[in-house]
Amino acid sequence: MRGPLVTARKLEVSETADPVLVVPGLNGSGPTHWQSWIEALTGAQRVEQDDWARPDIDLWSARVEQAIVAQTKAVWLVAHSFGCLASVVAASRLADRIAGALLVAPASPDKFGITARIPDTPFPFPTVLAASRNDPWMKFMSAAHWADRWGARLVDLGEAGHVNTESGHGPWPAGFELFCQLRASAPVVSGSLQD
């Protein structure tokens, strides 16, 4: 039964000209990770980092910014873990170029000593923060705090670990459905960001 839903949704997403950027976290997202599955499903572009094992907020957010600016239309961000932090830093500087953001299992900025560098005001675009109650990288109450600060809709995933391959999240239809709901909640904007 999931096959037809995903197939129908794939057509819906692939027919849009809105670019989707997948922003993985620490160590990247391997071929069996849900982000790789969504990337293939939507025709998304992956934001690559020079060193997936070295989370540097300046370098990583600069790469996200470069990927955003390279697009002629507002982008959708689908981020995970440290990729969420890089995405929100980049998005805070380029908010007018963001259509919306799905932030899944963000890493705690405290773990990297960068809390003061993370924006703490609401974003002017639709945002969903999906968090797990037993994520070793961010406590649920901390995720709720950030969702509130960013004006994001908080989605409680229950006990889903870090929402990665190790916690059983390869193909993830529920995550794709969250993305489709996010897209449906955004105002329709047409045209180019280019002059």
N, C-alpha and C positions, 0 to 999 in steps of 0.2 A: 504494500500500500504506500510505502514511502517513496518508491520509485516514481510513480506518476506525479506526486506532489513536487518532488525535486525536479523532475523533467519540466513540468509546467513552469515552475519558478525560474529554471535556467533560461527558458525562452523569454520570460518577462524581463529578467535582468540583462540578458545579452542583447536585447533589442534597444536598450537605452544607450545613449551616447555619453552618459555620465561615467567618468573614469573612476575606477576603484583601486585604491592603493592598499596592499597588504603590508603591515608593518610587524614583522616578527620580533620576538624578544631574545634574550640571552641564548646564545648557541644556535640561533636561527630556528626555523620550523622545518623539520625534515619532511620527506615525501609522504609520510603517513599521518602527519599532523593535520588537524582540521583546517588550519589556514591554507595549507597546500591544496586541500580539497576545495575550499571556497575559491581560491585563486583560479583553479581549473574550471570551476563551475561558472564563474562570472567573467572570465577573461581578464582578471585583475593583473595589475603590475606589482611585483614584489619590490619593496624598497630594500636594496642591498646595503650591507655595512662592510667596511674593510676588514673588521675583526669582530666576528660574532661572539668571541669569548671575552671581549673587553668592553663592557658597557660604559661608554663615555657620553654623558648627556649632551655635550656641545657637538661632538662629531656626529652622533646618531640623529639629533634633532636637525642638524644642518643637512644631512642626507634626506630626511623627510621633507624639509623645506625645498630642496632641489627638485625632488620628485613632484611636489605640489606645483611649483612654479613652472615646471616643464609641461603642464597640462593647459589646454586652452579653455577648459570648463572647470567649474567647481568640482572637487573630488570628494569621494566617500572614503573614509579611513576605516580599516578593519585591523585593529591592533591587539597585540597580546603582550602581557608581562612588561618587560622594560620597554618594549615597543610602544606601549601605551604612554609611558612617561615621555619618550621622545616625541610622540605624536602630539601630546597636549602642549608641549613647549613650542613645537613648530606651529601648531594651530593657533596658539595665542598670538603669534606674530602675523599670521596669514588668515585670520578668521573669515575674511570676505571671500576666500578661495575654497572654503570647506562647505560641502553640502550637508555633511553629517558624519558622526563618528560612532563606531561600535568598539568599545573598550572592554576587552575580556581579560579577567584575572590580572589586573595591573599589579606590578611589583610595587612594594612599598618604597617610596623615595627615601625613607629613613634608613633602609638597608644599604643605600649607596651614598648617604650623607648629602643628599641634594634636595631635601625638602624645601628649603628656601628658594630654590630655583624653579619650583613647579608652580604654575599659575593657580590661583585660588579664587577666581571669580567665575561667574557663569559664562558659558560660551553662548554666542548668538546663533548657534546652529543646533539642530537636534542631536542629542547625545544619549547613548545607552551605555551604562556600566554594568556588566554582568560579572557577579562575584560569587565565589564559593565560600561556604562556611568552614571549610577545613583546608584552605589554601595556605601552604607554608610560606608563601611570599608576601601575603598581605592578609591581616585579620579582617573578618567581615565588617566589624564596626569601623575600621579604618576605611574600608572601601565605601561604606555608607557615608562617612564624613566627606570623602572626595567627591562622591556623586552629588552630595548636597552643595558643595563648594562650586562644582562645575555646572550645576543646574541639569544634571543628567538623571534619566530615569534609571533607578536601581533595580536590577533583576537578580533575585535570589536563586542561585543555581543549586542550593542545597549543598550536600557534601560531594563536591565534584573535583576535589583536589586542586591542582593548578590548571585544570582544563587544558591538558596537553596529552600527548600520546601515552605517557606513563600513567595517566589517570583514565585512560580508555577513550580519549577524544580524538579519534581519527575522523572519518566522515561524521559530521555532526549536524544532522537535519534541524535540530532545535536551534542551533546557533545560526544556521542559514535563515531560519524563519525569523529570528530576532533581527537579522540584517534586513530582510524584506519588510518587516513591520516598521523598522526605522526609516527606510526609504519611503514607505507609504505615508509616514507622518510628516514628511518634509514638504514645504511649499514648493510648487513647481516653478522652476526658474529655467528660462531658455536663453540661448544666445551664448556668445563667447566672452571670455575675460580679456581677450586681445582687443586692442583699439582698431 
